[in-house]
């Protein structure tokens, strides 16, 4: 399935961090795990596969003095949550991000995520 196509292993995100649509600021989904080139969201309604979305993550002050990062990400796959019938999981590939935001994304991944099997 999707793990066969992924070139970087994802790391579980420690917090239920909202990701919002850049223009409307509406919650798009919640960050579940992250890798250097993508992430997985938990969403209440599925988005279009292979579609690109401009998204934003508001940042805690300890990560950056910048209030948020923005990027374009493509939905690579969607699947229903096996436990919650009202939730879906979506895998995203970051397709466009400014170098400064990419640096913050990497720092955020290192500081707020944990490898599989860690508590």
Buried (B, 14 or more C-beta within 10 A) or exposed (E): EBEEEBEEEBBBBEEEBBBBBBEEEEEBBBBBBBBBBBBBBBBEEBBEEEEBBEBBBEBEEEBBEEEBBBBBBBBBBBEEEEEEEEBBBBBBBBEEBEEEBBEBBEEBBEEBBEEEEEE
